[in-house]
């Protein structure tokens, strides 16, 4: 199943922000900044990526339900595996 490009625009923007935050984490480490600052920024990157992943999985599930024959057409094990891969 291919993802709908128009629905992925917010996800792409979120990942781009996370990319910028990750660059900030590297800069903090290279500057020898305080551990708390580094961990705070790293947590923000992690949360942004998690949210992007959940949005992708949710969009895929929505497409499966809309294009398929309802709930019975959804590969539950596959969707469960995708959700758990983000946990």
ABEGO torsion letter per residue (X at the ends): XBBBAAAAAAAAAAAAAAAAAAAAAAAAAAAGBBAAAAAAAAAAAAAAAAAAAAAAAAAAAAAAAAABAEAAABBAAAAAAAAAAAX
